[in-house]
Amino acid sequence: MLLKNLAYRRVAATLLLLLVTGFGGSAPLPANLDAVSATQLRRHLSFLASSELGGRYTLSPGNRIAARYLASQLEAFGYRGAAPDGSFFQKIPFVTRTGGQDSTLTLADAPKPFVHGEDFILRDPTATLPNLSAQAEIVFVGYGVSHPRQDAYRTLNADGRIVVALASGLPSAMAGETPPGNWREQAALEHGARALLLIPDEKLAEGWTQAAAYARRQSRPRVRPKAAPAPPPLPTFLLSPSAAETFLASFNLTLKQVHEAARTGADLPSVASQRQCVIRTTENERVEYSQNVVGILDGSDPKLKQEYVVLSAHYDHLPAQGETIFPGADDDGSGTAAVLELARVFAEGERPKRSIFILFNTGEEMGLLGSAYFTDQEPLVPLASIVANFNIDMIGRSRAAGDSQGENAALTDRDGVFLIGPDKHSSQFSELSKQTNEETVQMRLDYTFNDEAHPLRLFYRSDHWNFAKHGIPIIFYFTGLHADYHRPTDTVDKIDFEKMTRITKLIYATAWRTANREQRFELDVWKKRPSSTQN
């Protein structure tokens, strides 16, 4: 009987261990949970949000100083550099392209040249402006259709000329039939056009100011893709309403006339003009480098250490405006300090089975560019080996009791934290998160922004998204927007370090349990979402 009881107990203990470590349940907590230190969080944040760093803008000296600080801390904690050269810096090329005043359209006898970004823009404003020098006569081809049922080029020679056409619409003879692809550009190209100038439709004409402003904004720095997209075979530009009027006058037409015709699909003539048009466009390119800061703490299990738990935060913020700097203490100095503290306690405690990957992202404020580079262009570990991503962005603020300021309405109080994403991939992951909170700091977990349809769309607006879109379980920790968001007043003196410490403990305990599970989380929820990176 005694032997049977002992055997029973061993079996029961084994089953319990499997339940705890592989299939949910109350897995052990890290022994050094209380090592998470408000003093250390304050020390890191006081440096990162100091005026000497100038706001840590992606392409600033202050950003590079911050990166050096983060790397030196990781090295001191015992991490190894995760970059291809063994360093802690994943270098990222940022390209700024500008055309502007150097790019013009000149029409013979017109009062002045038309300027790129004001009077004309690329049809695709995200594309690269070609280095183009072309001079030719202009021809008008109405809707630009070349089809057996109607061919605007039938009575017109467009070879070697610059073609003018409506940007949208079809003649009534084509009703119910939509040609595939970029058929307007393709027709002009097949008939030998040197360039295509498009007349804006009524809606675009009304919103021209915004369209032009958006096109000019594309000159901001962008990460250079590994494989540059091929330039379009035919340079294609949109004309402003005023420029369109000038070009249409060459064919004895007005913008009002073509808009009225387009409403009904009425025929428009194909007309040649002897007026010469000169297109000169240039785009200057400047390449600068920023860096993700990356480090690995190798796991203790010979097999599981080939899998990774990624802890991330973005350490960049906004450029200074003259003497005014944007310290970014909460955004995202708080998350950066928390990840640095997590790196320390993971290194000083019992080594987890899986490896810990620390990722300090740059370029988040430009559109999640640093994390996108890591996941989409140069993953430093296989994405399939990443078990989960814990992303921390703005965890330092609390709404005071009685605060009625509207801009602080979405700020959590001292016991609340917003969680985004834990239930998007795995129900096991979500349950682990909830249970760990109950067994540790007992914060009030608020899922208001977890709704993907929420107007702020925060599920898509921090670095976790670039992991989530690849089917990697994520949790985004966030205490809310406030009156100091993206303002010079986002300073260290407003940080609630006691709350920040509790949240960091919660993340540590949840990440620790994740790093020590025998089995990965079952992806029983995830369905691929559309790409979206608005910031």
C-alpha positions as CSV (number, residue, x, y, z in Angstrom):
1,M,0.0,0.0,0.0
2,L,2.9,2.4,0.9
3,L,4.6,1.7,-2.5
4,K,1.3,2.3,-4.3
5,N,0.8,5.6,-2.4
6,L,4.3,6.8,-3.3
7,A,3.9,5.9,-6.9
8,Y,0.5,7.7,-6.9
9,R,2.1,10.8,-5.5
10,R,4.9,10.8,-8.0
11,V,2.4,10.5,-10.9
12,A,0.3,13.3,-9.4
13,A,3.3,15.5,-8.9
14,T,4.4,14.8,-12.5
15,L,1.0,15.7,-13.8
16,L,0.9,18.8,-11.7
17,L,4.3,19.9,-13.1
18,L,3.1,19.4,-16.6
19,L,0.0,21.3,-15.9
20,V,2.0,24.2,-14.4
21,T,4.8,24.5,-16.9
22,G,3.2,23.4,-20.1
23,F,-0.5,23.9,-20.2
24,G,-1.3,26.8,-17.9
25,G,-1.9,27.0,-14.2
26,S,0.2,28.7,-11.5
27,A,3.7,28.4,-12.8
28,P,6.5,29.4,-10.4
29,L,7.2,33.1,-10.1
30,P,10.8,34.5,-10.4
31,A,12.5,34.4,-7.0
32,N,13.9,37.9,-7.4
33,L,10.6,39.6,-8.3
34,D,11.1,42.2,-5.7
35,A,14.5,43.1,-7.1
36,V,12.7,45.4,-9.6
37,S,13.8,48.8,-8.3
38,A,12.1,52.2,-8.5
39,T,15.5,53.7,-7.8
40,Q,17.0,52.0,-10.8
41,L,14.0,53.1,-13.0
42,R,14.5,56.7,-11.9
43,R,18.2,56.6,-12.5
44,H,17.8,55.4,-16.1
45,L,14.9,57.7,-16.9
46,S,16.6,60.8,-15.4
47,F,19.5,60.3,-17.9
48,L,17.4,59.3,-20.9
49,A,15.0,62.3,-20.5
50,S,17.7,64.8,-19.6
51,S,18.0,68.0,-21.6
52,E,21.5,67.0,-22.6
53,L,20.1,64.3,-24.9
54,G,17.8,66.9,-26.6
55,G,14.8,64.6,-27.0
56,R,16.5,61.5,-28.6
57,Y,15.3,62.3,-32.1
58,T,16.0,59.3,-34.4
59,L,18.8,61.0,-36.4
60,S,20.2,63.2,-33.6
61,P,23.5,63.0,-31.6
62,G,21.3,62.6,-28.5
63,N,19.8,59.4,-30.0
64,R,23.2,58.0,-30.5
65,I,24.2,58.9,-27.0
66,A,21.1,57.2,-25.6
67,A,21.9,54.1,-27.7
68,R,25.5,54.0,-26.3
69,Y,24.1,54.2,-22.8
70,L,21.7,51.4,-23.4
71,A,24.3,49.2,-25.0
72,S,26.8,49.8,-22.2
73,Q,24.2,48.8,-19.6
74,L,23.3,45.6,-21.4
75,E,27.0,44.7,-21.7
76,A,27.5,45.3,-18.0
77,F,24.6,43.1,-17.2
78,G,26.2,40.2,-19.1
79,Y,24.3,40.3,-22.4
80,R,25.9,39.7,-25.7
81,G,25.5,41.9,-28.8
82,A,22.9,40.5,-31.2
83,A,23.9,42.5,-34.3
84,P,25.5,40.6,-37.2
85,D,29.0,42.1,-36.2
86,G,28.5,41.0,-32.6
87,S,27.9,44.5,-31.4
88,F,24.8,45.9,-29.7
89,F,23.8,48.1,-32.6
90,Q,21.7,47.1,-35.5
91,K,22.5,49.8,-38.0
92,I,19.5,51.1,-40.0
93,P,19.9,53.3,-43.1
94,F,17.5,56.2,-43.2
95,V,17.1,58.0,-46.6
96,T,15.9,61.5,-47.0
97,R,14.9,62.4,-50.6
98,T,14.1,66.0,-51.6
99,G,13.1,67.4,-55.0
100,G,11.1,70.6,-54.3
101,Q,12.2,73.7,-56.0
102,D,14.6,71.9,-58.3
103,S,11.8,70.0,-60.0
104,T,9.6,72.0,-62.5
105,L,7.1,71.7,-65.4
106,T,7.5,74.5,-67.9
107,L,4.8,75.1,-70.6
108,A,5.6,77.4,-73.5
109,D,4.1,80.9,-73.1
110,A,2.9,80.1,-69.5
111,P,3.6,82.9,-67.0
112,K,5.9,80.8,-64.8
113,P,7.2,77.3,-64.2
114,F,5.1,74.9,-62.2
115,V,6.8,73.6,-59.1
116,H,6.8,70.1,-57.7
117,G,4.9,69.7,-54.4
118,E,2.8,72.7,-55.2
119,D,1.6,72.6,-58.8
120,F,2.2,68.9,-59.6
121,I,3.1,65.8,-57.7
122,L,3.8,62.2,-58.5
123,R,0.7,60.0,-59.1
124,D,2.1,57.7,-56.4
125,P,3.4,60.2,-53.7
126,T,5.3,57.4,-51.9
127,A,7.4,56.6,-55.0
128,T,10.8,57.9,-55.8
129,L,10.8,61.1,-57.9
130,P,12.7,60.2,-61.1
131,N,15.6,62.2,-62.4
132,L,14.0,63.3,-65.6
133,S,14.7,65.8,-68.3
134,A,12.2,65.7,-71.1
135,Q,11.0,68.3,-73.7
136,A,8.1,67.5,-76.1
137,E,4.8,68.7,-77.5
138,I,1.7,67.9,-75.5
139,V,-1.4,65.9,-76.6
140,F,-4.8,65.5,-74.9
141,V,-6.4,62.0,-74.9
142,G,-9.5,62.6,-72.8
143,Y,-10.0,59.5,-70.5
144,G,-6.8,58.0,-71.9
145,V,-8.6,54.8,-73.0
146,S,-7.1,52.5,-75.7
147,H,-9.6,49.7,-76.2
148,P,-11.4,48.1,-79.1
149,R,-14.6,49.7,-78.0
150,Q,-13.0,53.2,-77.8
151,D,-9.5,54.3,-78.5
152,A,-8.5,57.9,-77.7
153,Y,-5.2,57.3,-79.6
154,R,-6.7,56.1,-82.9
155,T,-6.5,59.6,-84.5
156,L,-3.6,60.9,-82.6
157,N,0.2,60.4,-82.6
158,A,1.5,60.3,-79.1
159,D,4.9,58.9,-79.9
160,G,7.6,61.0,-78.2
161,R,5.1,63.4,-76.8
162,I,3.8,64.3,-73.3
163,V,0.3,63.0,-72.8
164,V,-2.4,64.8,-70.8
165,A,-5.4,62.8,-69.6
166,L,-8.1,62.6,-66.9
167,A,-6.9,61.0,-63.7
168,S,-10.2,59.0,-63.4
169,G,-13.4,58.1,-65.2
170,L,-14.4,56.2,-68.3
171,P,-16.4,57.1,-71.3
172,S,-20.0,55.9,-71.5
173,A,-19.0,53.5,-74.3
174,M,-17.0,51.6,-71.7
175,A,-19.8,51.5,-69.1
176,G,-19.7,48.3,-67.0
177,E,-16.1,47.5,-68.0
178,T,-13.1,48.4,-65.9
179,P,-9.7,47.8,-67.6
180,P,-7.2,45.9,-65.4
181,G,-4.2,47.4,-63.7
182,N,-2.7,50.8,-64.5
183,W,-4.4,50.8,-67.9
184,R,-4.2,54.6,-68.4
185,E,-0.4,54.6,-67.9
186,Q,0.0,51.4,-69.9
187,A,-1.9,52.9,-72.9
188,A,0.3,56.0,-72.9
189,L,3.4,53.9,-72.6
190,E,2.4,51.6,-75.5
191,H,1.8,54.6,-77.7
192,G,5.3,56.0,-77.1
193,A,4.6,58.8,-74.5
194,R,7.5,60.3,-72.7
195,A,5.4,61.2,-69.7
196,L,1.8,61.4,-68.5
197,L,0.2,64.4,-66.9
198,L,-3.2,63.7,-65.2
199,I,-6.0,66.1,-64.7
200,P,-7.5,65.9,-61.2
201,D,-11.1,64.8,-60.8
202,E,-13.5,67.0,-58.8
203,K,-12.8,65.4,-55.5
204,L,-9.1,65.5,-55.8
205,A,-9.3,69.1,-57.1
206,E,-11.2,70.1,-54.0
207,G,-8.6,68.4,-51.7
208,W,-5.5,69.4,-53.6
209,T,-3.9,71.3,-50.8
210,Q,-4.0,68.2,-48.6
211,A,-2.7,66.0,-51.4
212,A,0.2,68.3,-52.1
213,A,1.1,68.6,-48.4
214,Y,1.1,64.8,-48.1
215,A,3.4,64.5,-51.1
216,R,5.8,67.0,-49.6
217,R,5.8,65.1,-46.4
218,Q,7.2,62.1,-48.1
219,S,10.6,63.8,-48.1
220,R,10.9,62.9,-44.4
221,P,13.5,60.2,-43.6
222,R,12.5,56.6,-44.5
223,V,14.3,53.3,-43.9
224,R,16.0,52.3,-47.1
225,P,14.6,48.9,-48.3
226,K,17.0,46.1,-49.0
227,A,15.7,45.9,-52.6
228,A,14.7,49.3,-54.0
229,P,11.4,49.2,-55.9
230,A,11.7,49.4,-59.6
231,P,10.8,52.9,-61.0
232,P,7.6,53.1,-62.9
233,P,8.1,52.6,-66.6
234,L,6.4,55.9,-67.4
235,P,6.8,59.1,-65.3
236,T,3.2,60.0,-64.2
237,F,2.3,63.2,-62.5
238,L,-0.9,64.8,-61.1
239,L,-1.5,68.4,-62.0
240,S,-3.0,70.9,-59.6
241,P,-6.3,72.5,-60.6
242,S,-4.6,75.7,-61.7
243,A,-1.9,73.9,-63.6
244,A,-4.6,71.7,-65.2
245,E,-6.5,74.8,-66.4
246,T,-3.3,76.1,-68.1
247,F,-2.6,72.8,-69.8
248,L,-6.3,72.4,-70.9
249,A,-6.3,75.9,-72.4
250,S,-3.8,74.6,-75.0
251,F,-6.7,72.4,-76.3
252,N,-9.4,75.0,-75.9
253,L,-10.9,73.2,-73.0
254,T,-11.5,74.1,-69.3
255,L,-11.4,72.1,-66.1
256,K,-15.2,72.7,-65.7
257,Q,-15.9,71.2,-69.1
258,V,-13.9,68.0,-68.5
259,H,-15.4,67.6,-65.0
260,E,-18.9,68.0,-66.5
261,A,-18.1,65.4,-69.2
262,A,-16.7,63.0,-66.7
263,R,-19.9,63.0,-64.6
264,T,-21.8,61.4,-67.5
265,G,-19.0,59.7,-69.4
266,A,-19.5,62.1,-72.3
267,D,-17.0,61.8,-75.1
268,L,-13.9,64.1,-75.0
269,P,-11.8,64.9,-78.0
270,S,-8.3,63.8,-78.7
271,V,-6.3,66.9,-79.5
272,A,-2.7,67.7,-80.3
273,S,-1.0,71.0,-79.5
274,Q,2.3,72.4,-80.7
275,R,3.0,73.9,-77.3
276,Q,6.2,72.6,-75.8
277,C,6.4,71.2,-72.3
278,V,9.7,70.8,-70.4
279,I,9.8,68.4,-67.4
280,R,12.8,68.6,-65.2
281,T,12.7,66.6,-62.0
282,T,15.5,65.7,-59.7
283,E,15.6,64.0,-56.3
284,N,18.6,64.4,-54.0
285,E,19.3,61.6,-51.6
286,R,20.9,61.8,-48.2
287,V,21.6,58.7,-46.2
288,E,22.0,58.8,-42.4
289,Y,22.1,56.0,-39.9
290,S,20.3,55.3,-36.7
291,Q,20.3,52.0,-34.7
292,N,18.2,49.6,-32.8
293,V,20.0,48.5,-29.6
294,V,19.9,44.7,-29.4
295,G,21.2,42.2,-26.8
296,I,20.7,38.5,-25.9
297,L,20.8,36.7,-22.6
298,D,21.2,33.1,-23.5
299,G,18.7,30.7,-21.9
300,S,19.7,27.8,-19.7
301,D,18.0,25.0,-21.5
302,P,20.1,23.4,-24.3
303,K,17.1,23.2,-26.6
304,L,14.7,25.9,-25.5
305,K,17.5,28.6,-25.6
306,Q,17.0,28.6,-29.3
307,E,13.7,30.3,-28.7
308,Y,13.3,33.9,-27.6
309,V,11.2,36.1,-25.5
310,V,11.5,39.7,-26.9
311,L,11.2,42.7,-24.5
312,S,10.9,45.9,-26.5
313,A,10.5,49.7,-26.1
314,H,11.3,52.6,-28.4
315,Y,13.9,55.0,-27.1
316,D,13.6,57.7,-29.8
317,H,11.4,60.7,-29.5
318,L,10.9,64.0,-31.3
319,P,13.2,66.6,-32.8
320,A,13.9,69.8,-30.9
321,Q,12.3,73.0,-32.2
322,G,14.9,75.7,-31.8
323,E,15.7,75.8,-28.0
324,T,12.6,73.8,-27.2
325,I,13.2,70.1,-26.6
326,F,10.7,67.3,-26.1
327,P,12.1,65.2,-23.3
328,G,9.8,62.2,-23.8
329,A,10.0,61.0,-20.2
330,D,6.8,59.0,-20.5
331,D,7.0,58.6,-24.3
332,D,8.9,56.4,-24.2
333,G,11.6,57.0,-21.7
334,S,9.4,55.1,-19.2
335,G,9.2,52.0,-21.4
336,T,12.9,52.2,-22.2
337,A,13.9,52.4,-18.5
338,A,11.6,49.5,-17.7
339,V,13.1,47.2,-20.4
340,L,16.6,48.1,-19.1
341,E,15.5,47.2,-15.6
342,L,14.0,44.0,-16.8
343,A,17.2,43.2,-18.6
344,R,19.0,43.6,-15.2
345,V,16.7,41.4,-13.1
346,F,16.6,38.7,-15.7
347,A,20.4,38.6,-15.8
348,E,20.8,38.7,-12.0
349,G,18.2,36.1,-11.2
350,E,18.0,32.4,-12.1
351,R,18.6,32.0,-15.8
352,P,15.4,31.3,-17.7
353,K,15.1,28.3,-20.0
354,R,14.5,30.4,-23.1
355,S,16.7,33.2,-24.2
356,I,15.8,36.9,-23.5
357,F,16.1,39.2,-26.5
358,I,16.3,42.9,-25.6
359,L,15.2,45.2,-28.4
360,F,15.4,49.0,-28.0
361,N,13.7,50.3,-31.2
362,T,14.6,53.6,-33.0
363,G,12.3,55.4,-35.5
364,E,9.1,54.5,-33.8
365,E,7.9,58.1,-33.9
366,M,8.5,58.1,-37.7
367,G,6.1,55.1,-38.2
368,L,7.4,52.1,-36.3
369,L,10.4,52.0,-38.6
370,G,13.0,50.4,-36.3
371,S,10.8,47.5,-35.4
372,A,9.7,47.1,-39.0
373,Y,13.3,46.9,-40.0
374,F,13.9,44.2,-37.4
375,T,10.9,42.1,-38.4
376,D,10.7,42.7,-42.1
377,Q,14.2,43.3,-43.4
378,E,16.8,42.0,-41.0
379,P,15.5,39.7,-38.3
380,L,18.5,39.0,-36.0
381,V,16.9,35.7,-34.9
382,P,14.4,33.7,-36.9
383,L,10.9,35.1,-36.4
384,A,9.6,31.6,-36.0
385,S,11.8,31.2,-32.9
386,I,10.2,34.2,-31.1
387,V,7.7,32.9,-28.5
388,A,6.3,36.3,-27.5
389,N,6.9,40.0,-27.6
390,F,6.3,42.2,-24.5
391,N,6.2,45.8,-25.7
392,I,6.3,48.8,-23.2
393,D,5.3,52.2,-24.4
394,M,4.3,54.9,-21.9
395,I,3.8,53.3,-18.5
396,G,4.8,56.2,-16.3
397,R,1.8,58.3,-15.6
398,S,-1.3,58.3,-13.3
399,R,-4.4,60.4,-13.4
400,A,-4.7,62.1,-10.0
401,A,-8.0,61.9,-8.1
402,G,-10.2,64.8,-9.1
403,D,-8.4,65.5,-12.3
404,S,-11.0,66.7,-14.7
405,Q,-8.7,67.9,-17.5
406,G,-10.1,66.5,-20.8
407,E,-6.7,65.6,-22.2
408,N,-6.1,63.3,-19.2
409,A,-9.5,61.5,-19.5
410,A,-7.8,58.4,-21.1
411,L,-5.1,58.2,-18.4
412,T,-5.3,55.4,-15.9
413,D,-5.2,56.0,-12.1
414,R,-2.6,54.6,-9.8
415,D,-3.9,51.1,-10.0
416,G,-4.7,50.8,-13.7
417,V,-2.9,49.8,-16.8
418,F,-4.1,49.3,-20.3
419,L,-3.3,46.0,-22.0
420,I,-3.5,45.6,-25.7
421,G,-3.1,42.4,-27.6
422,P,-2.9,39.5,-25.1
423,D,-6.0,37.7,-26.5
424,K,-5.2,38.4,-30.2
425,H,-3.2,35.2,-30.8
426,S,-3.5,32.7,-27.9
427,S,-6.1,32.2,-25.2
428,Q,-3.3,30.5,-23.1
429,F,-1.2,33.7,-23.3
430,S,-4.2,35.8,-22.2
431,E,-4.9,33.6,-19.3
432,L,-1.3,33.5,-18.2
433,S,-1.3,37.3,-18.2
434,K,-4.4,37.6,-16.1
435,Q,-3.4,34.9,-13.6
436,T,0.1,36.4,-13.2
437,N,-1.4,39.8,-12.4
438,E,-3.7,38.2,-9.8
439,E,-0.8,36.4,-8.1
440,T,1.5,39.5,-8.1
441,V,0.7,43.2,-8.3
442,Q,-3.1,43.0,-8.8
443,M,-3.3,46.0,-11.1
444,R,-6.6,46.7,-12.7
445,L,-6.2,45.5,-16.3
446,D,-8.1,47.8,-18.7
447,Y,-8.8,46.5,-22.2
448,T,-10.4,49.6,-23.6
449,F,-7.9,50.1,-26.3
450,N,-7.7,46.4,-27.1
451,D,-10.6,46.8,-29.5
452,E,-9.1,47.0,-32.9
453,A,-12.0,49.1,-34.0
454,H,-11.3,51.8,-31.3
455,P,-10.9,55.2,-33.0
456,L,-7.3,55.5,-31.8
457,R,-6.3,52.1,-33.3
458,L,-3.6,51.6,-30.7
459,F,-3.3,47.9,-31.6
460,Y,-1.5,49.2,-34.7
461,R,0.4,52.1,-33.3
462,S,3.4,50.9,-31.4
463,D,6.2,48.5,-32.1
464,H,4.3,45.3,-31.0
465,W,2.3,45.5,-34.2
466,N,5.3,44.5,-36.3
467,F,5.5,41.3,-34.3
468,A,1.7,40.8,-34.1
469,K,1.3,40.9,-37.9
470,H,3.7,37.9,-38.2
471,G,1.5,35.9,-35.8
472,I,3.8,36.4,-32.7
473,P,1.8,36.7,-29.4
474,I,2.2,40.2,-28.0
475,I,1.2,42.3,-25.0
476,F,1.5,46.1,-25.2
477,Y,1.6,47.8,-21.7
478,F,0.4,51.4,-21.7
479,T,-1.0,53.8,-19.0
480,G,-2.7,56.2,-21.4
481,L,-2.5,59.4,-23.3
482,H,-2.3,62.7,-21.4
483,A,-1.9,66.4,-21.7
484,D,1.9,66.2,-21.9
485,Y,1.9,63.7,-24.8
486,H,4.4,64.9,-27.5
487,R,4.9,68.2,-25.6
488,P,7.9,69.8,-23.9
489,T,6.1,69.2,-20.6
490,D,6.6,65.4,-20.7
491,T,9.2,65.5,-17.9
492,V,10.5,63.1,-15.3
493,D,9.0,65.0,-12.3
494,K,5.5,63.8,-13.5
495,I,6.4,60.1,-13.5
496,D,4.7,57.8,-10.9
497,F,7.6,55.6,-10.1
498,E,5.7,53.4,-7.6
499,K,3.1,52.5,-10.3
500,M,5.8,52.1,-12.9
501,T,7.6,49.7,-10.6
502,R,4.5,47.6,-10.1
503,I,3.9,47.4,-13.9
504,T,7.5,46.4,-14.5
505,K,7.1,43.6,-11.9
506,L,4.0,42.4,-13.7
507,I,5.9,42.3,-17.0
508,Y,8.8,40.5,-15.4
509,A,6.7,37.8,-13.8
510,T,4.7,37.2,-17.0
511,A,7.8,37.2,-19.2
512,W,9.6,34.9,-16.8
513,R,6.7,32.4,-16.9
514,T,6.7,32.6,-20.7
515,A,10.4,32.0,-20.9
516,N,10.1,28.9,-18.7
517,R,7.0,27.1,-20.2
518,E,7.8,23.7,-21.6
519,Q,5.4,24.3,-24.5
520,R,4.9,27.4,-26.7
521,F,1.5,29.0,-26.6
522,E,-1.1,27.5,-28.8
523,L,-2.1,30.0,-31.5
524,D,-5.8,29.3,-31.3
525,V,-7.1,32.9,-32.0
526,W,-4.9,34.7,-34.5
527,K,-6.3,35.8,-37.8
528,K,-4.1,37.9,-40.0
529,R,-5.0,41.6,-39.9
530,P,-4.4,44.2,-42.6
531,S,-1.2,46.2,-42.4
532,S,-1.6,49.6,-40.6
533,T,1.1,51.8,-39.0
534,Q,-0.4,55.1,-38.4
535,N,1.3,57.0,-35.5
